[in-house]
Amino acid sequence: MKEFHCLLQNASASQPVVLLLDSLDKLRSFNIARELAWIPSKLPPHVKMIVTCSSVEMALNCLKVSIHFNRSRFLLLKYLQNELF
């Protein structure tokens, strides 16, 4: 985990990093908070994280706690209907 955090520190304006975590609510664990422990509580400069979740469930709630929830860090989108695709 330390190596991952060190790698994130290498992000720069010319080489930003975007972490994409898809379907976070699909984690099947008895200890989701432990599975999300690798996510830094504060992202370094030039590092952004995008998380998708089909519903606001335990995984999203754990993530909110792990990154010291700040409403400005979250953008909740309406569910996209299948007819659009």
C-alpha positions as a printed Julia matrix, in Angstrom:
85×3 Matrix{Float64}:
   0.0    0.0     0.0
   2.86   2.38    0.79
   4.24   1.92   -2.72
   0.88   2.85   -4.24
   0.7    6.01   -2.14
   4.26   6.91   -3.16
   3.37   6.46   -6.83
   0.45   8.85   -6.43
   2.89  11.48   -5.17
   4.5   11.44   -8.64
   1.41  12.97  -10.23
   2.02  16.41  -11.68
   0.28  19.05  -13.79
   1.87  17.53  -16.89
   1.1   13.94  -15.78
  -2.08  13.92  -13.7
  -3.56  10.68  -12.35
  -7.23   9.7   -12.45
  -8.35   6.68  -10.4
 -11.55   5.05  -11.64
 -13.37   2.72   -9.26
 -16.34   1.19  -11.06
 -19.29  -0.52   -9.34
 -18.05   0.04   -5.83
 -21.32  -1.29   -4.44
 -20.6   -4.68   -6.03
 -17.86  -5.45   -3.51
 -18.84  -8.65   -1.74
 -17.1   -8.41    1.57
 -17.89  -8.64    5.23
 -15.4   -5.83    5.82
 -15.76  -3.3     3.03
 -13.99  -0.62    5.07
 -10.9   -2.85    5.15
 -11.07  -3.38    1.39
 -11.16   0.39    0.87
  -8.28   1.08    3.28
  -5.82   1.49    0.39
  -7.62   4.67   -0.71
  -5.77   7.67    0.7
  -7.85   9.88    3.02
  -6.47  12.91    1.17
  -5.53  12.76   -2.5
  -2.26  14.38   -3.52
  -2.3   17.36   -5.89
  -3.09  16.39   -9.51
  -4.82  13.16   -8.44
  -8.57  12.78   -8.93
 -10.84   9.85   -8.18
 -14.05   8.87   -9.96
 -16.26   6.29   -8.26
 -19.36   4.67   -9.7
 -22.0    3.03   -7.58
 -25.49   1.96   -8.63
 -26.98   2.89   -5.29
 -25.96   4.59   -2.08
 -25.11   1.51   -0.03
 -22.51   0.38    2.47
 -19.55   0.68    0.08
 -20.31   4.31   -0.74
 -20.92   5.09    2.92
 -17.56   3.53    3.85
 -15.88   5.56    1.15
 -17.44   8.75    2.48
 -16.02   7.95    5.92
 -12.6    6.95    4.61
 -12.05  10.24    2.76
 -13.45  12.48    5.5
 -16.77  13.24    3.83
 -17.09  16.69    2.38
 -20.25  17.27    0.31
 -18.26  19.28   -2.26
 -16.23  16.14   -3.1
 -19.3   14.14   -4.21
 -21.5   14.56   -7.24
 -24.55  12.33   -7.16
 -26.05  11.7   -10.59
 -29.49  10.42  -11.49
 -29.69   6.82  -12.61
 -29.42   6.57  -16.4
 -32.29   4.73  -18.02
 -31.49   1.82  -20.36
 -33.59   3.42  -23.14
 -30.9    6.05  -23.58
 -28.45   3.5   -24.87
